[in-house]
Amino acid sequence: DATRLRHLDVTTHLYVHDNALGDAPIVRLAAALGDSVVRTLGLAHNGLGDIGAQALVTALEDPSCPVALVELGNNPGIGPDSKAAFRRAKDRHPGLDVAQLS
């Protein structure tokens, strides 16, 4: 449950690769990021689509979001509009890196 992320004060690197999470859990995770200390978020191979991607972009654009690196490899459901939104978020926040976004 993403609400538990708020209570994990020492979790700075969260890797959930290869879990086929889909969009709904990612939306909940994105909602909790602003209250976390997560700096690295690994989401490769999770069946992430545009709904989850847009929720992540919204979270990353929030100045309170501490995430500096998001790994998104092998999530073919992320469409061109969502990819462009990630690139814009990265342009607005020079400390943010969105890796493996092809």
DOLUMKE-820180 format. One record per residue (C-alpha): residue in one letter; x negated, z, y. Coordinates in Angstrom, 1 decimal. Each point is the difference from the previous one (the first is absolute). Layout:
N
<pt><aa>A</aa><X>X</X><Z>Z</Z><Y>Y</Y></pt>
...
//
This chain:
102
<pt><aa>D</aa><X>0.0</X><Z>0.0</Z><Y>0.0</Y></pt>
<pt><aa>A</aa><X>-1.5</X><Z>-1.1</Z><Y>3.3</Y></pt>
<pt><aa>T</aa><X>1.2</X><Z>3.2</Z><Y>1.8</Y></pt>
<pt><aa>R</aa><X>-2.6</X><Z>1.9</Z><Y>-2.0</Y></pt>
<pt><aa>L</aa><X>-2.7</X><Z>-2.1</Z><Y>1.7</Y></pt>
<pt><aa>R</aa><X>0.7</X><Z>2.1</Z><Y>3.2</Y></pt>
<pt><aa>H</aa><X>-1.3</X><Z>3.1</Z><Y>-1.9</Y></pt>
<pt><aa>L</aa><X>-3.2</X><Z>-1.5</Z><Y>-1.4</Y></pt>
<pt><aa>D</aa><X>-2.4</X><Z>1.0</Z><Y>2.7</Y></pt>
<pt><aa>V</aa><X>-3.1</X><Z>-1.1</Z><Y>-1.8</Y></pt>
<pt><aa>T</aa><X>1.2</X><Z>-3.4</Z><Y>-1.3</Y></pt>
<pt><aa>T</aa><X>-1.9</X><Z>-2.5</Z><Y>2.1</Y></pt>
<pt><aa>H</aa><X>-0.2</X><Z>-2.8</Z><Y>-2.5</Y></pt>
<pt><aa>L</aa><X>3.1</X><Z>-0.9</Z><Y>-1.9</Y></pt>
<pt><aa>Y</aa><X>-0.3</X><Z>-2.7</Z><Y>-2.7</Y></pt>
<pt><aa>V</aa><X>3.1</X><Z>-1.1</Z><Y>-1.9</Y></pt>
<pt><aa>H</aa><X>-1.2</X><Z>-3.4</Z><Y>-1.2</Y></pt>
<pt><aa>D</aa><X>1.7</X><Z>-1.6</Z><Y>-3.0</Y></pt>
<pt><aa>N</aa><X>3.1</X><Z>2.1</Z><Y>0.0</Y></pt>
<pt><aa>A</aa><X>2.7</X><Z>-2.7</Z><Y>0.7</Y></pt>
<pt><aa>L</aa><X>1.6</X><Z>2.3</Z><Y>2.5</Y></pt>
<pt><aa>G</aa><X>2.0</X><Z>-2.7</Z><Y>1.8</Y></pt>
<pt><aa>D</aa><X>1.4</X><Z>0.4</Z><Y>3.5</Y></pt>
<pt><aa>A</aa><X>2.2</X><Z>3.2</Z><Y>-0.1</Y></pt>
<pt><aa>P</aa><X>-2.9</X><Z>2.5</Z><Y>-0.7</Y></pt>
<pt><aa>I</aa><X>-2.2</X><Z>-1.8</Z><Y>2.5</Y></pt>
<pt><aa>V</aa><X>2.7</X><Z>0.4</Z><Y>2.7</Y></pt>
<pt><aa>R</aa><X>0.1</X><Z>3.8</Z><Y>-0.7</Y></pt>
<pt><aa>L</aa><X>-3.8</X><Z>0.2</Z><Y>-0.1</Y></pt>
<pt><aa>A</aa><X>-0.2</X><Z>-1.9</Z><Y>3.4</Y></pt>
<pt><aa>A</aa><X>2.4</X><Z>2.5</Z><Y>1.5</Y></pt>
<pt><aa>A</aa><X>-2.3</X><Z>2.9</Z><Y>-0.9</Y></pt>
<pt><aa>L</aa><X>-3.3</X><Z>-1.5</Z><Y>1.2</Y></pt>
<pt><aa>G</aa><X>0.2</X><Z>1.2</Z><Y>3.5</Y></pt>
<pt><aa>D</aa><X>0.1</X><Z>3.6</Z><Y>-1.1</Y></pt>
<pt><aa>S</aa><X>-2.9</X><Z>-0.4</Z><Y>-2.4</Y></pt>
<pt><aa>V</aa><X>-3.8</X><Z>-0.1</Z><Y>0.1</Y></pt>
<pt><aa>V</aa><X>-0.2</X><Z>-3.1</Z><Y>-2.2</Y></pt>
<pt><aa>R</aa><X>-2.7</X><Z>-2.3</Z><Y>1.3</Y></pt>
<pt><aa>T</aa><X>-0.2</X><Z>-2.5</Z><Y>-2.9</Y></pt>
<pt><aa>L</aa><X>3.1</X><Z>-1.3</Z><Y>-1.8</Y></pt>
<pt><aa>G</aa><X>-0.5</X><Z>-2.2</Z><Y>-3.1</Y></pt>
<pt><aa>L</aa><X>3.1</X><Z>-1.9</Z><Y>-0.9</Y></pt>
<pt><aa>A</aa><X>-1.3</X><Z>-3.0</Z><Y>-2.0</Y></pt>
<pt><aa>H</aa><X>2.1</X><Z>-1.3</Z><Y>-2.9</Y></pt>
<pt><aa>N</aa><X>3.2</X><Z>1.8</Z><Y>0.9</Y></pt>
<pt><aa>G</aa><X>2.6</X><Z>-2.7</Z><Y>0.3</Y></pt>
<pt><aa>L</aa><X>0.2</X><Z>0.7</Z><Y>3.7</Y></pt>
<pt><aa>G</aa><X>2.3</X><Z>-2.4</Z><Y>1.9</Y></pt>
<pt><aa>D</aa><X>1.1</X><Z>-0.5</Z><Y>3.6</Y></pt>
<pt><aa>I</aa><X>2.2</X><Z>3.1</Z><Y>0.2</Y></pt>
<pt><aa>G</aa><X>-2.9</X><Z>2.3</Z><Y>-1.0</Y></pt>
<pt><aa>A</aa><X>-2.5</X><Z>-2.0</Z><Y>2.1</Y></pt>
<pt><aa>Q</aa><X>2.1</X><Z>0.2</Z><Y>3.1</Y></pt>
<pt><aa>A</aa><X>0.4</X><Z>3.8</Z><Y>-0.5</Y></pt>
<pt><aa>L</aa><X>-3.8</X><Z>0.3</Z><Y>-0.3</Y></pt>
<pt><aa>V</aa><X>-0.5</X><Z>-2.1</Z><Y>3.2</Y></pt>
<pt><aa>T</aa><X>2.4</X><Z>2.3</Z><Y>1.9</Y></pt>
<pt><aa>A</aa><X>-1.9</X><Z>3.1</Z><Y>-1.2</Y></pt>
<pt><aa>L</aa><X>-3.4</X><Z>-1.5</Z><Y>0.8</Y></pt>
<pt><aa>E</aa><X>1.1</X><Z>-0.9</Z><Y>3.5</Y></pt>
<pt><aa>D</aa><X>0.9</X><Z>3.7</Z><Y>0.7</Y></pt>
<pt><aa>P</aa><X>-2.9</X><Z>1.6</Z><Y>1.9</Y></pt>
<pt><aa>S</aa><X>0.4</X><Z>3.1</Z><Y>-2.1</Y></pt>
<pt><aa>C</aa><X>-0.8</X><Z>-1.9</Z><Y>-3.3</Y></pt>
<pt><aa>P</aa><X>-3.5</X><Z>0.9</Z><Y>-1.1</Y></pt>
<pt><aa>V</aa><X>-0.4</X><Z>-2.9</Z><Y>-2.5</Y></pt>
<pt><aa>A</aa><X>-3.1</X><Z>-2.1</Z><Y>0.7</Y></pt>
<pt><aa>L</aa><X>-0.1</X><Z>-2.1</Z><Y>-3.2</Y></pt>
<pt><aa>V</aa><X>2.9</X><Z>-1.5</Z><Y>-2.0</Y></pt>
<pt><aa>E</aa><X>-0.9</X><Z>-2.0</Z><Y>-3.1</Y></pt>
<pt><aa>L</aa><X>2.8</X><Z>-2.5</Z><Y>-0.9</Y></pt>
<pt><aa>G</aa><X>-1.5</X><Z>-2.4</Z><Y>-2.6</Y></pt>
<pt><aa>N</aa><X>2.2</X><Z>-1.7</Z><Y>-2.5</Y></pt>
<pt><aa>N</aa><X>3.4</X><Z>0.7</Z><Y>1.6</Y></pt>
<pt><aa>P</aa><X>1.4</X><Z>-3.6</Z><Y>0.0</Y></pt>
<pt><aa>G</aa><X>3.3</X><Z>1.2</Z><Y>1.4</Y></pt>
<pt><aa>I</aa><X>-1.5</X><Z>0.5</Z><Y>3.4</Y></pt>
<pt><aa>G</aa><X>1.2</X><Z>-3.0</Z><Y>1.9</Y></pt>
<pt><aa>P</aa><X>-1.6</X><Z>-1.8</Z><Y>3.0</Y></pt>
<pt><aa>D</aa><X>2.0</X><Z>1.9</Z><Y>2.6</Y></pt>
<pt><aa>S</aa><X>-1.1</X><Z>3.3</Z><Y>-1.4</Y></pt>
<pt><aa>K</aa><X>-3.6</X><Z>-1.1</Z><Y>-0.3</Y></pt>
<pt><aa>A</aa><X>0.1</X><Z>-1.1</Z><Y>3.7</Y></pt>
<pt><aa>A</aa><X>1.4</X><Z>3.5</Z><Y>0.9</Y></pt>
<pt><aa>F</aa><X>-2.9</X><Z>1.7</Z><Y>-1.8</Y></pt>
<pt><aa>R</aa><X>-2.4</X><Z>-2.2</Z><Y>1.9</Y></pt>
<pt><aa>R</aa><X>1.6</X><Z>0.9</Z><Y>3.3</Y></pt>
<pt><aa>A</aa><X>-0.1</X><Z>3.7</Z><Y>-0.9</Y></pt>
<pt><aa>K</aa><X>-3.7</X><Z>-0.4</Z><Y>-0.7</Y></pt>
<pt><aa>D</aa><X>-0.6</X><Z>-1.8</Z><Y>3.3</Y></pt>
<pt><aa>R</aa><X>1.8</X><Z>2.9</Z><Y>1.9</Y></pt>
<pt><aa>H</aa><X>-2.0</X><Z>2.7</Z><Y>-1.9</Y></pt>
<pt><aa>P</aa><X>-3.7</X><Z>-1.0</Z><Y>-0.2</Y></pt>
<pt><aa>G</aa><X>-0.7</X><Z>2.9</Z><Y>-2.4</Y></pt>
<pt><aa>L</aa><X>2.5</X><Z>-1.3</Z><Y>-2.5</Y></pt>
<pt><aa>D</aa><X>-1.1</X><Z>-2.3</Z><Y>-2.9</Y></pt>
<pt><aa>V</aa><X>2.5</X><Z>-1.7</Z><Y>-2.2</Y></pt>
<pt><aa>A</aa><X>-1.9</X><Z>-1.2</Z><Y>-3.0</Y></pt>
<pt><aa>Q</aa><X>0.8</X><Z>-2.7</Z><Y>-2.5</Y></pt>
<pt><aa>L</aa><X>2.8</X><Z>-1.5</Z><Y>2.0</Y></pt>
<pt><aa>S</aa><X>-0.1</X><Z>-3.7</Z><Y>-0.8</Y></pt>
//
